[in-house]
Amino acid sequence: MLPRHPRSLVGRHDEIERLLALVGTAERGEGGALVLRGDPGIGKSALLDRVERAAPETFQTIRASGTEFEAELPSAALHQLCVPVLGHLDAVSAPYRDSLLVAFGLADGAPNPFRVGLAALELLSAAAAERPLLCVVDDAHWMDAASAKALTFLARRIAAEPIAMVFAARDQGTARGLDDLPGMAVEGLDDAHARTLLAEGKTVTLDERVRDRVLAEARGNPLALLELPKAGGFVLPTPSPVADRIERSFQARTAELPLDARLLLILASADPTGDPGLLWTAAQRSDIDVPAASAAVEASGLALFGTRARFCHPLARSAVYRAADPERRHAAHRALADATDPATAPDRQAWHRAQATAGPDEQVAEALESSAARAQARGGVAAAAAFLERAAALSHDRGKQTERTIAAARATLDAGGADAAANLLASVDTATLDDLQHASVDLLRGRIAFVGGADGSDSGPDLILRAAQRLAASDPKRSRESFVAALEMGLVVGRAAGVMDRMLDAARAAPPAPHPPDLLDALVLLSTEGHRTGVPMLREVLTGDDAGWTRVPALATMVAGELWDLDLHTAITEWLVRSGRDTGSPLTIRLGLSQVAMSAVLTGDFGRAMAAIAEEEAIADALGDVPQLYSRVHLAAVRGRRQEALELFAEARRRGAGQLAANTDGAAAVLYNGLGDYPAALEAAGRTVARGDLFLAGFTLPELVEAAVRCGENTVAESALESLLERTAPSGTAYGLGVAAGARALVRGAEDDYRESVERLAESPLRPELARAHLRYGEWLRRAGRRRDAREHLRTAHEQLSGIGMEAFARRAADELRATGEVARSRSEHTYDRLTMQEMHIARQVAGGATTKEVAAHLFLSPRTVDAHLRSIFRKLGITSRRQLRDMPELG
């Protein structure tokens, strides 16, 4: 039972009750988060203080606060929150503990960026096992990007933990991820409550007209109601924002203080850490009478100095800092820099020195460059960008200024600031650049254009192409790599936009390869001479000792598909997953997991596909990113789940054009062929093939052939077949040749082709294609009046399609079997039909012998959450132990 909270804040009964309910459920082991949103001064901080005081004594409260002046320092807010519970670090798994220490600057190295959130989760879970936790984060809109990712990640994963998290932030969209958490708007007080609060303030005696003016100005803002009467500033004819008026009140109160007290406040406002030891040292270096100054400040109510220097309100801090003249701000930062230990906090010292410097200073600029390198190593790309931008501004030498500006733009783009990166590049004088610098700028502008235009941007590849052409003479190797990068980007845009063809045309003029042929040579040959000539070279390049595809793995996966070579695709996929896990690269591991899912869909292992999709989604969530969609789209289509697939198609189209749209159309062709909606399949397959994209066009040609034959579009079917045969003949793989034989059988009606398709596909791991080959053969036999022969293949098709879980095609087989006079046997529900994707991943991992903690690490969950999922899995599957999971073949 929660204790009664102190006297209620005026007009905040509902808000307090919701906060206390959050704490109450956390006490019962059902954690949650809440984001308080509202204007400055609206009472968010007061609500945080109230819930902290009202929490049961069994709770431990830990606090953090974002600050405007620390918004670029990586993991600063996360570090603040975790400091009180660092005594539980031993409970965190070693690799995650190391990442957390590196992120906090307490150890050297490069952290795995998506391990930091899990490490923090393990740390807080360990602390909460001892005492329930209340985590309070004020001014969350000023959190640094790394902390915002980690803390919102935490907030989404504490449902099974005795942890309550409460954030206070201003406007939506200010900290990525907060908008996705449960929120509560904190509005202004109504007139009656506003009058009550104004009367309770008793700051000054107000006549009725002045009181009405205060009420009108404050608009229900509690801090305004308390502060505006103190400012006495209601004679201005032009109204100003309430926040400005409140800051003016704080500035007026500051101005009444003795000089030493004002200087102490400026020092405190310039130091976001609130470390009193640092503050007192800096104050003494500034010749401030610390006892007298601190007493005067505390008497004013503007700040308190205890275990941490704390302003009465965030607006008070910003008001003091903004009101100080530049000379005093510089002096404060200089004193703080001198007081900061360069061994334990070199970056903070460099930052203070930079803020203390008005003009160019190469020594400070070099220190900032070093800080940028350290921040980059800790995954703090936003901090690196800020350090480099300031270093550029302080540079004496024009050349160094240019290099630092380009580096700052690159780091800013990596941090997700495409517009800010573009602004930095706009400040570069291109007339002074050499070819290498020009190329660097073009490469960055290409990436910015591509990111800004999402899938549909065709300017990005063109800018990358221009960089490749600039580098042709001075750096041929980098030039060829840029040509390939332009090709890869062109693939994402899609051939239908004409971008890919422009890139290939231009690539013919690339400088020669030092050891031909390479991937660029092979791609150009494939484009100009066709598959019969280009495929052998592509195979040689991709399977040679120096394949080079590791530099463009996304392109390599599509080329492997173009070769109809599952072994090569598997090799690339395994490298992606292994490399992603070893290096901690989110991009690499996510691409690898998506390709694992695609491969599993092609081979009919839907449980494995679901598990890979779940892990990719977990990593995306840990990064605050949207999950990749194409593997999920294909899985739903092949399973034949119409409604689920249509919803995913709609989501994919909302995300953009290019490759995702092409994947959606290719998947739709499979779905509609399974459902027997051949006109819809014909339309979707036609769109996909017309784009001419690597892999997808060839992958969809068999669907186009089948849909065209069923619709009586014989000319379309013949044309698609010829294109398919041209692509598959040089491959020499059982996959390619088996699919081609099946398409040829549909068009030409030769029984030998049906048999060849079944025989060749039986040699491949493509169980779905083999089952469909039996289905096509059985359909043809039934229509030829050979019912007995038809039953054999239709029965096999139904058993295989049902066993895999291809529901739409299985229904087709059952209907055909019924037409022969035989009723298809019903099949029991699949294990993965009863589980979510996340549960499927957990079940497979546990069935394979993984511990709860190992599973938690894969899905970025706490062990307690994994155990909760396991209980749900046991209930759904009707089992009671982990051992029973191991006996389920679908979980193998």
MIKEVEX-649212 format. One line per 5 residues: their letters; for each residue x, y, z of C-alpha. Coordinates in steps of 0.001 Angstrom, whole numbers. Layout:
BEGIN
a	X/Y/Z  ...
//
This chain:
BEGIN
mlprh	0/0/0  1415/3366/-998  1709/6014/1701  -418/9117/1425  1418/11743/-530
prslv	2033/15193/954  -443/18014/436  -1553/17919/-3205  -227/20355/-5728  -2989/22760/-6644
grhde	-5137/21348/-9452  -2987/18255/-10049  -5057/15483/-8458  -5463/13397/-11637  -1818/13687/-12632
ierll	-620/12650/-9177  -2988/9689/-9072  -1669/8415/-12408  1925/8757/-11262  1192/6947/-8001
alvgt	-542/4177/-9946  2612/3762/-12028  4709/3446/-8871  2191/1041/-7359  2291/-1355/-10315
aerge	6102/-1210/-10322  6084/-2200/-6653  4160/-5319/-7726  6825/-6157/-10312  5023/-4711/-13351
ggalv	7225/-1845/-14441  6291/978/-16756  7171/4423/-18008  5393/7727/-18407  6434/10930/-20184
lrgdp	5084/14178/-18753  4796/16786/-21488  4074/20463/-21224  5337/24006/-21582  8193/25377/-19478
gigks	7002/26121/-15955  3790/24130/-16336  4638/21968/-13323  6411/18909/-14694  9362/19229/-12328
alldr	7002/19764/-9390  5195/16546/-10294  8511/14695/-10439  9394/15978/-6989  5977/14988/-5688
veraa	6095/11421/-6980  9615/11054/-5587  8448/12156/-2125  5327/10000/-2331  7087/6777/-3354
petfq	7144/4076/-652  10209/3901/1575  11072/565/-1  11901/2365/-3260  15257/3756/-4257
tiras	14976/6881/-6387  17639/7705/-8957  17592/10920/-10943  19012/12383/-14111  18460/15628/-15931
gtefe	19188/16680/-19462  20812/20067/-19863  21060/22294/-22901  24790/22719/-22403  25456/18965/-22179
aelps	23165/17769/-24957  26090/16691/-27140  28158/14795/-24546  27497/11064/-25147  25740/9084/-22410
aalhq	25876/12016/-19964  22269/11658/-18773  22500/7851/-18679  25659/8152/-16561  23882/10489/-14133
lcvpv	21069/7991/-13694  23312/4970/-13250  25916/6409/-10876  23948/5573/-7682  23615/1895/-8698
lghld	27065/1253/-10158  27725/-960/-7152  25715/-3629/-9014  28047/-3671/-12024  29310/-7142/-11141
avsap	25840/-8493/-11928  26138/-7299/-15551  27497/-9745/-18152  31137/-9009/-18961  30856/-7780/-22597
yrdsl	27887/-5577/-21736  29545/-4258/-18602  32588/-3304/-20668  30414/-1451/-23201  28755/491/-20406
lvafg	32074/1456/-18842  33419/2588/-22207  30238/4585/-22885  30724/6321/-19521  34363/7079/-20335
ladga	35497/4833/-17478  37355/2414/-19753  39089/2552/-23118  37729/920/-26241  34847/1083/-28661
pnpfr	31498/6/-27197  28997/-2079/-29058  26303/600/-29451  23332/-1700/-28974  24891/-3422/-25959
vglaa	24842/-253/-23878  21056/-298/-23452  21048/-3948/-22445  23905/-3340/-20013  21939/-522/-18397
lells	18877/-2794/-18252  20871/-5523/-16506  22337/-2967/-14103  18978/-1473/-13149  17364/-4920/-12957
aaaae	20049/-6036/-10517  19491/-2938/-8396  15701/-3373/-8559  15993/-6967/-7347  17281/-5491/-4088
rpllc	14901/-2506/-3899  12260/-1328/-6420  13493/1604/-8472  11946/4943/-9341  13878/6540/-12205
vvdda	13204/10252/-12645  14507/12090/-15722  13845/15833/-15864  14346/17989/-18963  14440/14847/-21086
hwmda	14233/16968/-24249  17845/18010/-23562  19163/14467/-23209  22125/13600/-25407  21299/11236/-28269
asaka	23084/8218/-26767  21238/8580/-23458  17909/9120/-25196  18351/5858/-27110  19421/3892/-24051
ltfla	16757/5260/-21696  13854/4902/-24113  15130/1380/-24819  15035/720/-21063  11554/2173/-20738
rriaa	10198/-271/-23320  11688/-3293/-21542  10816/-2990/-17875  7322/-4509/-17990  8456/-7471/-15883
epiam	10695/-5434/-13543  9943/-3500/-10324  11003/-272/-12045  9017/2912/-12708  10459/5513/-15087
vfaar	9090/9045/-15306  10355/11540/-17871  9552/15233/-18110  9948/16906/-21493  8718/19916/-23375
dqgta	7560/19413/-26940  7044/16247/-28928  9838/15236/-31283  12605/16789/-29180  14132/13488/-28058
rgldd	13838/10567/-30438  11963/7654/-28903  10108/9564/-26167  7098/10045/-28441  6665/6255/-28582
lpgma	6317/5943/-24786  3072/6401/-22831  2560/10085/-22253  515/12513/-20225  -11/16140/-21179
vegld	397/18567/-18290  -1905/21476/-19046  -2288/24895/-17478  -4441/25267/-14374  -8050/26301/-14762
dahar	-9010/29772/-13552  -10158/28681/-10091  -6990/26722/-9350  -4841/29505/-10832  -6419/32029/-8458
tllae	-5877/29658/-5532  -2190/29211/-6368  -1698/32934/-6879  -3229/33610/-3476  -1091/30914/-1836
gktvt	2083/32379/-3324  1894/35444/-1048  4868/36958/-2786  3485/40463/-3047  195/42185/-2387
lderv	-1706/42595/-5660  -4730/44746/-6334  -7526/43216/-8355  -6530/44743/-11714  -2926/43582/-11416
rdrvl	-4076/40131/-10301  -6264/39822/-13399  -3331/40887/-15558  -1107/38213/-13947  -3773/35555/-14484
aearg	-4133/36552/-18131  -372/36575/-18702  255/33265/-16926  -2495/31328/-18736  -2581/28749/-15966
nplal	1200/28217/-15884  2027/27567/-12193  5615/28822/-12295  4466/31968/-14064  1832/32529/-11381
lelpk	4550/32346/-8714  7303/34226/-10551  5619/36969/-12574  4515/39020/-9593  8143/39063/-8410
aggfv	9334/40486/-11727  7007/43449/-11698  7144/43544/-15507  3555/43992/-16619  3706/47393/-18215
lptps	5067/46303/-21596  2428/46851/-24280  3591/43873/-26376  3050/40431/-24828  5973/37991/-24795
pvadr	6044/34190/-24378  5466/32990/-20845  8838/31220/-20734  10588/34487/-21584  8679/36267/-18836
iersf	9606/33564/-16310  13278/33747/-17282  13085/37521/-16911  11768/37009/-13382  14689/34755/-12518
qarta	17087/37278/-14042  15566/40078/-12000  16013/38034/-8823  19594/37258/-9795  20351/40926/-10396
elpld	19436/41715/-6780  22173/39408/-5440  25706/40480/-4444  28355/40177/-7173  29996/37038/-5734
arlll	26619/35279/-5519  25903/36183/-9170  29315/34865/-10235  28740/31636/-8312  25382/31201/-10076
ilasa	27036/31742/-13473  29603/29060/-12622  26841/26665/-11553  24825/27359/-14708  27862/26614/-16912
dptgd	28542/23261/-15225  25829/20693/-16020  27341/18007/-13763  26338/19776/-10551  29506/18416/-8922
pgllw	30009/20636/-5843  33697/19731/-5602  34291/21047/-9107  32117/24095/-8447  33905/25078/-5214
taaqr	37334/24637/-6817  36329/26808/-9784  34792/29392/-7454  37967/29623/-5393  40018/30039/-8583
sdidv	37651/32924/-9444  38334/34586/-6053  34694/34168/-4975  33870/34271/-1263  32243/30816/-1353
paasa	30538/30745/2100  28944/34172/1695  28027/33676/-1962  26465/30238/-1459  24478/31491/1546
aveas	23111/34416/-497  22162/32132/-3384  20363/29631/-1152  18538/32457/631  17252/33676/-2748
glalf	15783/30248/-3475  17392/30163/-6913  19660/27187/-6199  20649/24742/-3498  24113/23308/-2875
gtrar	24096/19854/-1351  25477/16608/-2727  24727/18197/-6074  24273/21817/-7107  20656/22131/-8180
fchpl	18692/25093/-9525  15126/25650/-8372  13960/25178/-11956  15675/24451/-15300  14556/27867/-16530
arsav	16501/29454/-13665  19713/27828/-14933  19175/29003/-18520  18083/32460/-17331  21301/32921/-15344
yraad	23511/31649/-18147  21849/33721/-20879  21829/36895/-18779  25580/36758/-18110  27669/38904/-20414
perrh	30076/37009/-22715  33144/37969/-20738  31778/36481/-17514  30565/33333/-19293  34038/32883/-20783
aahra	35603/33406/-17367  33272/30819/-15815  34131/28211/-18435  37831/29006/-18074  37655/28484/-14309
ladat	35741/25216/-14775  38274/24026/-17345  41130/24764/-14942  39294/22900/-12161  38509/19851/-14317
dpata	40874/16891/-14070  42395/16385/-17548  43120/12724/-16806  39584/11666/-15827  37522/14192/-17821
pdrqa	39588/15419/-20785  36564/15925/-23018  34692/18054/-20525  37823/20131/-19986  38239/20605/-23746
whraq	34605/21618/-24050  34888/24206/-21281  38074/25594/-22865  36250/25865/-26186  33390/27790/-24559
atagp	35925/30067/-22886  37542/30983/-26204  36211/33893/-28238  38582/33809/-31219  40679/31256/-33166
deqva	42856/29044/-30974  44645/26152/-32634  45629/24501/-29356  42000/24337/-28224  40928/23187/-31686
eales	43398/20286/-31543  42153/19317/-28079  38609/19269/-29442  39739/17035/-32314  41146/14591/-29784
saara	37882/14720/-27853  35992/14036/-31069  38087/10922/-31698  37421/9665/-28158  33708/10395/-28473
qargg	33578/8574/-31809  35274/5557/-30217  32590/5532/-27499  29802/5631/-30072  29091/9320/-29391
vaaaa	28870/10522/-32978  26710/13490/-31974  29380/14590/-29506  32107/14071/-32102  30169/16277/-34505
afler	29809/19023/-31895  33520/18900/-30975  34585/19014/-34639  32227/21844/-35515  33606/23943/-32658
aaals	37164/22932/-33619  36521/24196/-37151  35246/27513/-35788  38418/27945/-33696  40840/26983/-36484
hdrgk	43538/29445/-37572  44530/27574/-40698  41996/27668/-43573  42899/24171/-44732  42444/22658/-41276
qtert	39169/24518/-40912  37929/22934/-44145  39025/19428/-43128  37413/19797/-39712  34189/21128/-41209
iaaar	33989/18162/-43601  34721/15781/-40716  32045/17518/-38615  29540/17142/-41453  30373/13433/-41759
atlda	29900/12887/-38004  26710/14952/-37991  25289/12834/-40799  26273/9641/-38962  24400/11012/-35953
ggada	21268/11382/-38073  21481/15132/-38666  21168/15293/-42458  19990/18917/-42531  22680/20075/-40101
aanll	25326/18219/-42124  24114/19940/-45300  24379/23322/-43577  27960/22590/-42538  28920/21620/-46082
asvdt	27268/24786/-47387  29791/26785/-45341  32716/25167/-47175  34307/27312/-49897  34385/24803/-52768
atldd	36679/27058/-54814  39545/26215/-52455  39088/22431/-52478  41395/19939/-54129  40016/16907/-55997
lqhas	40092/14649/-52931  38238/17207/-50816  35752/17821/-53633  35135/14096/-53814  34645/13893/-50039
vdllr	32098/16697/-50200  30274/15048/-53127  30191/11702/-51321  28694/13345/-48254  26189/15349/-50288
griaf	25219/12144/-52071  24528/10403/-48775  22625/13450/-47485  20486/13624/-50616  19764/9925/-50438
vggad	18824/10016/-46748  16706/13109/-47261  14889/11649/-50240  14432/8192/-48680  13943/5427/-51229
gsdsg	12916/7665/-54062  15914/10000/-54229  17900/9698/-57441  20248/12621/-56717  22240/10644/-54136
pdlil	23660/8103/-56616  24455/10915/-59073  26487/12782/-56472  28353/9590/-55516  28986/9075/-59233
raaqr	30415/12582/-59528  32767/11816/-56643  33874/8629/-58413  34631/10592/-61580  36600/13227/-59653
laasd	38746/10520/-58080  39438/8683/-61336  42830/10298/-61929  44081/10897/-58372  42815/7764/-56585
pkrsr	41688/5048/-59052  41063/2456/-56335  38781/4755/-54337  37175/5846/-57608  36167/2289/-58478
esfva	34857/1740/-54945  32741/4885/-55344  31393/3609/-58677  30315/391/-56951  28786/2420/-54088
alemg	26818/4419/-56671  25634/1159/-58225  24555/-182/-54834  22653/3022/-54097  21160/2901/-57592
lvvgr	19849/-570/-56847  18017/728/-53794  16415/3504/-55845  15454/907/-58438  16059/355/-62093
aagvm	12608/1644/-62957  13775/5168/-62107  16557/4845/-64690  19198/5488/-62042  20815/2063/-62182
drmld	21258/2250/-65943  22847/5716/-65689  25259/4402/-63092  26200/1430/-65299  26693/3616/-68353
aaraa	29004/5909/-66406  30876/2976/-64831  32162/1947/-68254  34473/4957/-68077  35878/4026/-64662
ppaph	39648/3694/-64335  40821/127/-65003  40975/-2342/-62123  44505/-3106/-60875  43746/-6847/-60972
ppdll	40824/-7398/-63366  38195/-8543/-63358  36541/-7117/-60238  32939/-6680/-59194  32540/-3473/-61178
dalvl	33828/-5157/-64369  31446/-8069/-63875  28402/-5867/-63265  29126/-3766/-66345  29579/-6937/-68429
lsteg	26296/-8367/-67110  24516/-5158/-68082  26044/-4855/-71555  26425/-8481/-72683  23673/-10233/-70733
hrtgv	23623/-13222/-68407  25283/-15814/-70645  28445/-13693/-70761  28186/-11818/-67455  27261/-14655/-65070
pmlre	30539/-16624/-65433  32555/-13495/-64614  30286/-12603/-61701  30704/-16101/-60295  34494/-15880/-60685
vltgd	34599/-12514/-58925  32308/-13482/-56057  33932/-16821/-55307  37587/-15836/-55819  40220/-15377/-53128
dagwt	39671/-11594/-53063  35931/-11469/-53725  35594/-7872/-52566  31901/-8296/-51775  32549/-7702/-48068
rvpal	32722/-3985/-48915  29245/-4058/-50500  27449/-6978/-48812  23942/-5702/-49620  24820/-5679/-53308
atmva	26469/-9093/-52969  23307/-10700/-51581  21355/-9500/-54609  24042/-10700/-57011  24002/-14145/-55360
gelwd	20270/-14238/-56020  20864/-13235/-59609  23166/-16274/-59912  20464/-18568/-58413  23206/-19711/-56045
ldlht	21929/-20530/-52567  25337/-21760/-51386  26910/-18392/-52208  23990/-16556/-50596  24408/-18695/-47469
aitew	28153/-17945/-47349  27506/-14204/-47604  24726/-14379/-45009  26848/-16334/-42543  29678/-13817/-42973
lvrsg	27255/-10938/-42346  25915/-12456/-39127  29360/-13488/-37878  30952/-10154/-38756  28044/-8210/-37288
rdtgs	28293/-10063/-33985  32096/-9768/-33861  32278/-6065/-34714  29029/-4955/-33132  27979/-3230/-36362
pltir	24185/-2782/-36217  23963/-2300/-39988  25842/-5529/-40717  24030/-7749/-38220  20615/-6414/-39238
lglsq	21318/-7033/-42923  22593/-10508/-42050  19521/-11391/-39984  17177/-10158/-42710  19010/-12350/-45205
vamsa	18801/-15301/-42791  15046/-14752/-42719  14849/-14538/-46528  16871/-17734/-46900  14647/-19469/-44342
vltgd	11532/-18387/-46252  12991/-19788/-49498  13828/-23102/-47820  10511/-23332/-45941  11855/-22997/-42400
fgram	9320/-20452/-41182  10239/-20847/-37516  13817/-19880/-38284  12580/-16941/-40374  10405/-15722/-37491
aaiae	13310/-16005/-35046  15646/-14009/-37315  12995/-11343/-37891  12411/-11066/-34136  16121/-10556/-33447
eeaia	16461/-7927/-36196  13446/-6093/-34787  14967/-6233/-31301  18182/-4636/-32556  16237/-1984/-34463
dalgd	14280/-1213/-31308  17485/-1001/-29285  18747/1572/-31774  15475/3490/-31853  15098/2633/-35543
vpqly	12290/1089/-37590  12747/-2622/-38366  13461/-3835/-41865  10293/-5036/-43520  11076/-6975/-46676
srvhl	11694/-10375/-45061  8496/-10060/-43042  6595/-9146/-46212  7878/-12224/-48043  7143/-14521/-45084
aavrg	3515/-13389/-44857  3083/-13777/-48630  4552/-17272/-48824  2490/-18377/-45821  -553/-17182/-47748
rrqea	-1952/-15001/-44971  -3893/-12490/-47003  -4895/-9945/-44335  -1518/-9903/-42620  245/-9592/-45966
lelfa	-2000/-6768/-47164  -1360/-4808/-43960  2388/-5249/-44422  2134/-4232/-48085  391/-1031/-47036
earrr	3064/-322/-44402  5812/-926/-46968  4241/1489/-49434  3942/4135/-46717  7683/3862/-46146
gagql	8615/4704/-49732  9410/3492/-53220  12470/1716/-54637  13587/-1696/-53417  10978/-2020/-50670
aantd	8177/-1375/-53166  9740/-3888/-55563  9951/-6477/-52774  6314/-5819/-51928  5172/-6368/-55512
gaaav	7300/-9521/-55816  5791/-10881/-52599  2297/-9930/-53744  2756/-12014/-56905  3515/-15086/-54746
lyngl	570/-14361/-52431  -1951/-13955/-55247  -737/-17028/-57139  -1236/-19014/-53954  -4724/-17587/-53482
gdypa	-5601/-18280/-57109  -6143/-14571/-57837  -4187/-14734/-61077  -5092/-11305/-62522  -3764/-9632/-59336
aleaa	-657/-11836/-59474  -123/-10909/-63128  -299/-7202/-62350  2067/-7371/-59349  4574/-9633/-61108
grtva	4511/-7439/-64206  5416/-4368/-62161  8301/-6179/-60463  9797/-7615/-63652  9471/-4287/-65468
rgdlf	11758/-2678/-62872  14560/-5035/-63910  16131/-5117/-60452  18852/-7618/-59638  17489/-10816/-58096
lagft	13901/-9557/-57712  13168/-9497/-61429  14493/-13023/-61930  12875/-14259/-58703  9482/-12976/-59895
lpelv	9643/-14199/-63511  8288/-17694/-62590  5337/-15999/-60849  4726/-13909/-63969  4804/-17025/-66153
eaavr	2288/-18863/-63945  -90/-15891/-63637  73/-15168/-67399  -635/-18810/-68308  -3634/-18949/-65936
cgent	-4957/-15678/-67377  -4507/-16831/-70981  -1866/-14163/-71656  259/-16474/-73772  2459/-13798/-75342
vaesa	3346/-12428/-71906  4050/-15945/-70663  6332/-16765/-73629  8287/-13529/-73216  8710/-14041/-69473
lesll	9831/-17627/-70042  12502/-16593/-72540  13845/-14029/-70088  13843/-16611/-67292  15676/-19196/-69395
ertap	18340/-16638/-70324  18932/-15937/-66602  18857/-19518/-65297  20732/-21434/-68014  24182/-19982/-67163
sgtay	23629/-20559/-63434  23883/-24354/-63634  22248/-24690/-60199  19490/-27113/-59304  17484/-24138/-58039
glgva	17669/-22146/-61264  17263/-25084/-63628  14407/-26603/-61610  12445/-23356/-61509  13039/-22829/-65223
agara	11822/-26340/-66061  8630/-25719/-64094  7948/-22461/-65944  8703/-24124/-69285  6245/-26912/-68437
lvrga	3473/-24385/-67757  3981/-22645/-71105  4686/-25634/-73344  2815/-28409/-71551  5510/-31092/-71908
eddyr	5408/-33777/-69212  9188/-34172/-69341  9521/-30581/-68158  7215/-31229/-65173  9292/-34277/-64253
esver	12569/-32392/-64667  11342/-29617/-62411  10462/-32095/-59636  13737/-33995/-60008  16028/-30945/-60045
laesp	14279/-29201/-57154  14487/-32412/-55126  18274/-31907/-55255  17987/-28412/-53714  16982/-27309/-50194
lrpel	14056/-25321/-51642  11176/-27261/-50116  8513/-24668/-51092  9571/-24778/-54769  9600/-28573/-54758
arahl	6101/-28690/-53248  4854/-26223/-55856  6442/-28325/-58607  4422/-31321/-57399  1307/-29111/-57314
rygew	1777/-27890/-60898  2453/-31422/-62144  -626/-32773/-60310  -2821/-29973/-61706  -1623/-30740/-65234
lrrag	-2209/-34486/-64785  -5742/-33921/-63480  -6599/-31672/-66416  -5193/-34367/-68715  -7696/-36811/-67201
rrrda	-5038/-38880/-65391  -6659/-38769/-61956  -4714/-41607/-60340  -1339/-40119/-61320  -2583/-36676/-60326
rehlr	-3554/-37851/-56834  5/-38994/-56092  1545/-35592/-56841  -1320/-33579/-55365  -1207/-35640/-52175
taheq	2565/-35063/-51947  2093/-31357/-52678  -587/-30993/-50002  1456/-32822/-47387  4569/-30780/-48129
lsgig	2796/-27426/-48402  833/-28080/-45199  3957/-29284/-43440  5825/-26117/-44378  2889/-23855/-43499
meafa	2122/-22453/-46975  -1570/-22133/-46256  -2830/-20648/-49536  -973/-23117/-51776  -2029/-25973/-49469
rraad	-5676/-24977/-49957  -5072/-24957/-53711  -3668/-28482/-53483  -6591/-29618/-51310  -9103/-28238/-53831
elrat	-7337/-30016/-56691  -7156/-33251/-54698  -10866/-33003/-53950  -11537/-32672/-57686  -9896/-36075/-58177
gevar	-12271/-37606/-55663  -9932/-37660/-52658  -10237/-35542/-49511  -7002/-34045/-48200  -6078/-35000/-44669
srseh	-6179/-32144/-42205  -2985/-31262/-40418  -2446/-30156/-36845  -1552/-26557/-36120  2102/-25575/-36418
tydrl	4060/-24562/-33350  4838/-21197/-34892  1145/-20547/-35534  619/-20317/-31778  3616/-18123/-30970
tmqem	4602/-14552/-31700  7863/-13973/-33557  9597/-13008/-30332  8264/-16095/-28563  9394/-18243/-31492
hiarq	12912/-16883/-31156  12930/-17570/-27419  11520/-21070/-27865  14109/-21981/-30519  16968/-20613/-28437
vagga	15865/-22469/-25303  15244/-25660/-27292  18838/-25346/-28491  20105/-25225/-24909  20502/-21456/-24430
ttkev	20194/-20074/-20919  17720/-17367/-19978  20528/-14838/-19806  21836/-15795/-23267  18360/-15450/-24762
aahlf	17943/-12094/-23028  21167/-10860/-24625  19979/-11800/-28138  16643/-10011/-27815  17808/-7155/-25557
lsprt	15454/-8169/-22778  15961/-8684/-19074  16149/-12303/-17847  12974/-11701/-15856  11143/-10722/-19079
vdahl	12443/-13809/-20878  11131/-15996/-18060  7740/-14285/-18364  7715/-15050/-22103  8677/-18658/-21386
rsifr	5676/-19057/-19105  3473/-17774/-21937  5148/-20180/-24406  4611/-23151/-22084  952/-22217/-21684
klgit	363/-21846/-25441  2107/-25112/-26293  608/-27073/-23402  3969/-28021/-21882  5641/-27461/-18522
srrql	9416/-27599/-19014  12335/-26534/-21178  13130/-30178/-21859  9818/-30587/-23667  10740/-27719/-26014
rdmpe	13755/-29721/-27181  11469/-32538/-28324  9564/-30302/-30752  11004/-30763/-34281  9760/-27375/-35535
lg	11988/-25709/-32966  15135/-27459/-34188
//
